[in-house]
């Protein structure tokens, strides 16, 4: 195996120059005010996304439904784990209202994993998609959990007819036991395959993080597996350690190598590939969907 040619992280080392982010603008406070007023969660805050300053300054945010406590102990994620919260029946309407106030044309809805719920929260996802579409007429992208492989739950979300169905692979199979504990690589592939089986015209999407110890061959193998089950859009970004309790960054991948990986993935037949240090599943999601449509 050929390891990705990247920079090795040293303890307390400063971020490379290409990982600097812009200062916030006054528009950021508007987005923050909408989120606070409507008592909503966002993955931007809960996952400590490095793009939050930029996105919120442009009045965009990724809504996180089903509470702010996850049932999975993933090593890369800073979303709290523990006792889950009661699902709030009015959350779909509040998400829709936030999308309206922000003027969003492309709305991304994600969630914490809720293995404690019989359907993993699928019915709630369904209601959120319909509420946003009715209130705003916007395109809706869902970024779901794996619903523990519950095919009926997956079908329920498909029935809401999201414009994009996204489920992240996150890393290569060899690292799942450390990065995505209690998840299964084949389960992820099966979910994405089911979406295409039940709704061939629905756009499917998945994402990978680099810098956790994967090799180039492993990344390309995953990209090939995802394409084989019909995934249309692929995002590839740099993993950044959100808190000291999360997995450390093992490597920083330079921008030029992200470019090369993206080019190799495009050769597999994807309709759209975004590859770069700050690429995330929902980062510029509307622009990605527009580019795919064109």
C-alpha positions as CSV (number, residue, x, y, z in Angstrom):
1,X,0.0,0.0,0.0
2,X,1.2,3.5,-0.8
3,X,0.5,6.0,2.0
4,X,-0.9,9.4,1.3
5,X,1.9,11.8,0.9
6,X,1.0,14.2,3.7
7,X,2.5,16.2,6.5
8,X,2.9,14.4,9.9
9,X,1.2,16.2,12.8
10,X,3.5,17.2,15.7
11,X,2.1,17.8,19.2
12,X,0.6,21.3,19.4
13,X,1.7,22.2,16.0
14,X,0.1,25.2,14.3
15,X,-2.3,24.5,11.5
16,X,-0.9,24.7,8.0
17,X,-1.4,28.0,6.1
18,X,-4.1,26.4,4.0
19,X,-6.3,25.7,7.0
20,X,-6.9,29.3,8.1
21,X,-10.5,30.5,8.0
22,X,-12.0,33.9,7.4
23,X,-13.1,36.3,10.1
24,X,-16.9,36.5,10.8
25,X,-19.1,39.1,9.3
26,X,-22.0,40.9,10.9
27,X,-24.4,38.6,9.0
28,X,-23.2,35.8,11.3
29,X,-25.2,37.3,14.2
30,X,-28.4,37.2,12.1
31,X,-28.1,33.4,11.6
32,X,-27.2,32.9,15.2
33,X,-30.3,34.8,16.3
34,X,-32.6,32.8,14.1
35,X,-31.2,29.5,15.4
36,X,-31.4,30.7,19.0
37,X,-34.9,32.2,18.7
38,X,-36.3,28.9,17.2
39,X,-34.4,26.7,19.7
40,X,-32.7,24.6,17.0
41,X,-29.6,22.6,16.9
42,X,-27.1,22.8,14.1
43,X,-24.3,20.4,13.2
44,X,-22.2,23.6,12.6
45,X,-22.1,24.2,16.4
46,X,-22.4,20.7,17.8
47,X,-19.7,19.2,15.6
48,X,-17.5,22.4,15.8
49,X,-17.4,22.7,12.1
50,X,-14.5,24.9,10.9
51,X,-16.7,26.4,8.2
52,X,-19.3,27.8,10.6
53,X,-18.0,31.3,10.4
54,X,-18.1,31.4,6.6
55,X,-21.5,29.7,6.3
56,X,-23.3,31.6,9.0
57,X,-21.9,34.8,7.6
58,X,-23.7,33.9,4.4
59,X,-26.9,33.0,6.3
60,X,-26.7,29.3,5.8
61,X,-26.7,26.5,8.4
62,X,-27.2,22.7,8.6
63,X,-30.0,21.8,10.9
64,X,-29.5,18.9,13.2
65,X,-32.8,17.2,14.3
66,X,-33.7,14.6,17.0
67,X,-31.9,16.4,19.8
68,X,-28.3,17.1,20.6
69,X,-27.3,13.7,22.2
70,X,-26.1,10.8,20.1
71,X,-26.2,7.1,20.8
72,X,-23.0,6.3,18.9
73,X,-19.5,6.7,20.3
74,X,-17.8,7.8,17.1
75,X,-14.2,8.8,17.7
76,X,-14.2,11.8,15.3
77,X,-17.3,13.5,16.4
78,X,-17.8,16.1,19.2
79,X,-21.6,15.7,19.5
80,X,-22.5,14.8,23.1
81,X,-23.2,11.1,23.9
82,X,-25.4,9.9,26.7
83,X,-29.1,10.0,27.7
84,X,-31.1,11.0,24.7
85,X,-33.8,13.6,24.6
86,X,-37.5,13.4,23.9
87,X,-38.3,14.1,20.2
88,X,-40.0,17.5,19.9
89,X,-43.1,17.3,17.9
90,X,-42.9,20.9,16.7
91,X,-39.4,20.7,15.5
92,X,-40.3,20.2,11.8
93,X,-42.2,23.5,11.8
94,X,-39.4,25.3,13.6
95,X,-36.8,24.0,11.1
96,X,-39.1,25.1,8.3
97,X,-39.5,28.6,9.8
98,X,-35.7,28.9,10.2
99,X,-35.2,28.0,6.5
100,X,-37.8,30.6,5.6
101,X,-36.2,33.4,7.7
102,X,-32.8,32.6,6.3
103,X,-34.1,32.6,2.8
104,X,-32.6,29.2,2.0
105,X,-33.1,27.7,-1.4
106,X,-31.3,24.5,-0.5
107,X,-31.9,23.1,3.0
108,X,-29.7,20.5,4.6
109,X,-31.1,18.5,7.5
110,X,-29.0,16.0,9.4
111,X,-29.4,14.3,12.8
112,X,-27.9,12.6,15.7
113,X,-28.0,8.8,15.6
114,X,-31.0,7.6,17.6
115,X,-30.6,3.8,18.0
116,X,-33.0,4.1,21.0
117,X,-35.9,4.9,18.7
118,X,-37.6,1.9,16.9
119,X,-37.4,3.7,13.5
120,X,-34.2,5.6,14.3
121,X,-36.1,8.9,13.8
122,X,-37.2,8.2,10.2
123,X,-40.7,9.4,10.7
124,X,-39.4,12.7,12.2
125,X,-37.1,13.1,9.2
126,X,-40.1,12.6,6.9
127,X,-42.1,15.3,8.7
128,X,-39.2,17.7,8.6
129,X,-38.7,17.3,4.8
130,X,-42.3,17.9,4.1
131,X,-42.6,20.9,6.5
132,X,-39.6,22.6,4.9
133,X,-40.8,22.0,1.4
134,X,-44.3,23.3,2.2
135,X,-43.1,26.4,4.0
136,X,-40.3,27.4,1.6
137,X,-40.4,25.5,-1.7
138,X,-36.7,24.9,-1.3
139,X,-34.8,21.9,-2.4
140,X,-34.1,19.6,0.6
141,X,-31.0,17.4,1.2
142,X,-31.0,14.9,4.0
143,X,-27.9,13.7,5.7
144,X,-29.0,10.6,7.7
145,X,-27.7,8.1,10.1
146,X,-27.7,4.4,9.0
147,X,-30.9,3.7,10.9
148,X,-29.1,0.5,12.0
149,X,-29.9,-1.0,8.7
150,X,-33.7,-0.8,9.2
151,X,-34.9,-0.9,5.6
152,X,-38.4,0.2,6.5
153,X,-37.0,3.3,8.2
154,X,-34.9,4.1,5.2
155,X,-37.9,3.7,2.9
156,X,-39.8,6.2,5.0
157,X,-37.2,8.9,4.5
158,X,-37.1,8.1,0.7
159,X,-40.9,8.5,0.7
160,X,-40.4,12.2,1.6
161,X,-38.7,12.6,-1.8
162,X,-35.7,14.6,-0.7
163,X,-33.8,16.1,-3.6
164,X,-30.5,14.7,-2.3
165,X,-30.1,11.7,0.0
166,X,-26.8,11.8,1.7
167,X,-25.2,9.3,4.1
168,X,-21.5,9.6,5.0
169,X,-19.0,6.8,4.8
170,X,-16.6,8.9,6.8
171,X,-13.5,6.6,6.5
172,X,-12.1,3.4,5.1
173,X,-13.3,0.0,6.3
174,X,-10.0,-0.8,8.2
175,X,-10.5,2.2,10.5
176,X,-14.2,1.8,11.2
177,X,-13.6,0.1,14.6
178,X,-11.8,3.3,15.8
179,X,-13.5,6.1,13.8
180,X,-17.1,4.8,13.5
181,X,-17.7,2.5,16.4
182,X,-21.0,0.6,16.2
183,X,-21.3,1.3,12.5
184,X,-20.6,-1.1,9.6
185,X,-19.1,-0.3,6.3
186,X,-21.4,-2.8,4.4
187,X,-24.4,-1.3,6.2
188,X,-23.5,2.1,4.7
189,X,-23.2,0.7,1.2
190,X,-26.5,-1.2,1.6
191,X,-28.3,2.0,2.6
192,X,-27.1,4.0,-0.4
193,X,-27.9,1.0,-2.7
194,X,-31.4,0.8,-1.3
195,X,-32.0,4.5,-2.1
196,X,-31.1,3.9,-5.7
197,X,-33.1,0.7,-5.9
198,X,-36.3,2.3,-4.6
199,X,-35.8,5.7,-6.3
200,X,-33.4,5.4,-9.2
201,X,-33.7,9.1,-10.0
202,X,-32.9,10.4,-6.5
203,X,-29.5,11.9,-6.1
204,X,-27.3,10.1,-3.7
205,X,-24.2,11.5,-1.9
206,X,-21.6,10.4,0.5
207,X,-18.5,11.8,2.1
208,X,-15.0,10.9,3.4
209,X,-12.6,12.4,5.8
210,X,-8.8,12.2,5.3
211,X,-6.0,12.4,7.8
212,X,-6.9,9.5,10.1
213,X,-4.3,7.0,8.8
214,X,-5.9,5.8,5.6
215,X,-3.9,5.1,2.4
216,X,-4.5,6.3,-1.1
217,X,-5.5,2.8,-2.3
218,X,-8.0,2.5,0.5
219,X,-9.6,5.9,-0.3
220,X,-9.9,5.0,-4.0
221,X,-11.3,1.5,-3.2
222,X,-14.0,3.2,-1.1
223,X,-14.8,5.6,-3.9
224,X,-15.1,2.7,-6.3
225,X,-17.4,0.9,-3.9
226,X,-19.7,3.9,-3.5
227,X,-19.8,4.5,-7.2
228,X,-20.7,0.8,-7.7
229,X,-23.9,1.3,-5.6
230,X,-24.8,4.3,-7.7
231,X,-23.6,7.2,-5.5
232,X,-23.7,10.4,-7.7
233,X,-21.9,12.9,-5.5
234,X,-18.8,12.5,-3.4
235,X,-17.2,14.9,-0.9
236,X,-13.7,14.5,0.5
237,X,-12.3,16.7,3.2
238,X,-9.7,17.0,5.9
239,X,-10.4,15.6,9.4
240,X,-9.8,18.2,12.1
241,X,-9.8,17.2,15.8
242,X,-12.8,19.1,17.3
243,X,-11.8,18.5,21.0
244,X,-8.9,16.9,22.8
245,X,-11.1,14.0,23.6
246,X,-11.5,13.1,19.9
247,X,-9.2,11.2,17.7
248,X,-6.0,13.1,16.8
249,X,-5.2,14.2,13.3
250,X,-2.5,11.8,12.0
251,X,-1.8,13.7,8.8
252,X,-2.7,17.0,7.1
253,X,-3.3,16.4,3.4
254,X,-2.0,19.3,1.2
255,X,-4.5,21.0,-1.2
256,X,-2.7,19.7,-4.3
257,X,-3.1,16.1,-3.1
258,X,-6.8,16.7,-2.6
259,X,-7.0,17.9,-6.2
260,X,-5.3,14.8,-7.4
261,X,-7.6,12.5,-5.4
262,X,-10.6,14.3,-6.7
263,X,-9.4,13.9,-10.3
264,X,-8.9,10.1,-9.8
265,X,-12.4,9.8,-8.2
266,X,-14.0,11.7,-11.1
267,X,-12.6,9.0,-13.5
268,X,-14.9,6.5,-11.7
269,X,-17.9,8.2,-13.2
270,X,-19.3,10.5,-10.4
271,X,-21.5,13.3,-11.5
272,X,-19.8,15.6,-9.0
273,X,-16.8,15.4,-6.7
274,X,-15.7,18.0,-4.2
275,X,-12.2,17.4,-2.8
276,X,-10.4,19.9,-0.6
277,X,-9.2,20.6,3.0
278,X,-12.4,22.3,4.0
279,X,-14.9,20.3,2.1
280,X,-17.7,18.9,4.2
281,X,-20.9,17.0,3.4
282,X,-23.1,20.1,3.6
283,X,-20.5,22.8,2.8
284,X,-21.8,24.7,-0.2
285,X,-24.3,21.9,-0.7
286,X,-26.6,24.1,-2.7
287,X,-23.9,25.0,-5.1
288,X,-22.9,21.3,-5.5
289,X,-26.5,20.4,-6.3
290,X,-26.8,23.2,-8.8
291,X,-23.6,22.1,-10.5
292,X,-24.9,18.6,-10.7
293,X,-28.2,19.8,-12.2
294,X,-26.2,21.8,-14.9
